[in-house]
Amino acid sequence: MLVHEYLENSAKRLPNKTALVFQDQRLTYKQLDEKANQLAHALINAGLMKGDRVSIFLDNSSEAVVSIYGVLKAGGVFSTLSATLKTKKLAYILNNSDSSFLISHWQKDKVVSQSVENVDALKAVIMCGKKKVESDNLNTHISFIPWDTFINSHLTTKPEIQCIDIDLANIIYTSGSTGNPKGVMMTHLNMSSAATSITQYLENQETDIILNVLPLSFDYGLYQVIMAFKFGGTLVLEKSFAYPYVVIDKLLKEKVTGFPIVPTILAIILQLKELGKYNFEKLRYITNTGAALPVNHITTLRRIFPHVQIYSMYGLTECKRVSYLPPDEIDSRPTSVGKGMPNEEVYIVNNKGERVGPGVIGELVVRGSNVMRAYWKSPEETDEVLKPGLFPGEKVLYTGALFKMDDEGYLYFVARKDDLIKTRGERVSPKEVENTLHEIDGVTEAAVIGVPDEILGKAIKAFIVTNNGSKLAEKDIIKYCSNNLEYFMVPKYIDFVDSFKKTSSGKIDKKVLK
């Protein structure tokens, strides 16, 4: 199955059903499919060739969704980029991907105009929204074309472009070890395989309504679109989670059944004082990925949403999703991220690449059709993570994450290999210390890193955000940790902070802390 065929099939089957809700817009499957067809024809007429890359530099919006499918229908490869990118990084991605077109918004004209000056492959920039007065004097040789002007005169029928499932569909840019972003190459097969497996274990149906506040530049947010249109559901798209009560109101108003979150979103939700007065009877499931939820957050979540299925999951961009914990296991195994999802094999290996048994910490390996093709133009980085598999010519993904498995095959995250703290001759998982810190009454968020220490090698430093009005002091944190952790895991330094800088995927940015 090709990714855009999910939209086309749903449009044929459910033409008048609401596919997308964004602000005051409600687009049916037929309307969305036709708009994507118009964009596809416009791109082809403007010179897009099969396999050409198109960068989408937009906030969450209906135009962003149309752009994804329009590019695919034209035989192109899309990249949804973080709307917070600055000039230097945007220019790098445009050049690295050899993007033929850039789709953006007039509000971003300054960053865009400065970024496209030296992008050789770029044919044009398509701009959404209302043009600003100062945009009349853009200092660039590239054509800036208004969105409506670009697409409105084109056919609403499907273009005759032939693709197969091993064709590239998406390049999603993520942090690279060299300092520059690296492009994760995903084929139609990679994406459709992941979407099929996830919707299978979530038991998605046409009646599901998904609320997505996550950026479409984050694969977890992007796949909410792909999956909703696959099973013919409705996607309620929000720009962000900046206004929590607005999102809560949307959950109720749209009768949402599925709500994907990350731990930082949950930390905010659990601080909402009036949450208990709302009736979330329509909500069927909540999913979490990116990092395992603190155990006390799971306990609170179960109390507030007793009827809601909670899926604790683990994933990474290079394969979309690794594992999920069935909701009926969340109480008995709250620290586990489950087992490998359908149509995928996961196992743990030691430093020699040999499989290890229960209780042994090692690197997690993923085998399946959801594993990326490669890193774009990065053969050395690709070889570091894609290594020979079971059969000749097969490649499996070495995730760089340390895990252990219990006797029943359930997975437990320990740390990223490069995050593990070696102190006092022992190896410490930051996640284990963070889980303990989250147990302390008054702690909202916590992050742990290792800092250089002449005696210990690395000392453990904890950064903590507390509830408003909390009187927690450093001595309270140290005392609790001393009573609940082995001596070598107790933080040497405590730093109370007002907030954490987050990555575009909602994770605490530990690089900033370091």
Buried (B, 14 or more C-beta within 10 A) or exposed (E): BBBBBBBBBBBEEBBEBBBBBBEEEBBBBBBBBBBBBBBBBBBBBBEBEEEBBBBBBBBBBBBBBBBBBBBBBBBBBBBBBBBEBEBEBBBBBBBBBBBBBBBBBBBBBEBBBBBBEEBEEBBBBBBBBEEEEEBEEBEBEBEBBBBEEBBEEBEEEBBEBEBEBEBBBBBBBBBEEEEBBBBBBBBBBBBBBBBBBBBEBBEBEEEBBBBBBBBBBBBBBBBBBBBBBBBBBBBBBBBBBEEBEBBBEBBBEBBBBBBBBBBBBBBBBBEEEEBEEBEBEEBBBBBBBBBBBBBBBBBBBBEBBEEBBBBBBBBBBBBBBBBBBBBEBBEEBBBBBBBBBBEBEBBBBEEEEEEBEEEEBBBBBBBBBBBBBBBBBBEEBBEEBBBEBEEEEEBBBBBBBBBBBEEEEBBBBBBBEEBBBEBBEEEBBBBBBBBBBBBBEBBBBBBBBBBEBEEBBBBBBBBBBBEEEBEBEBEBBBEBBEEBBEEBBBBBBBEBEEEBEBBBBBBBBBEEBE
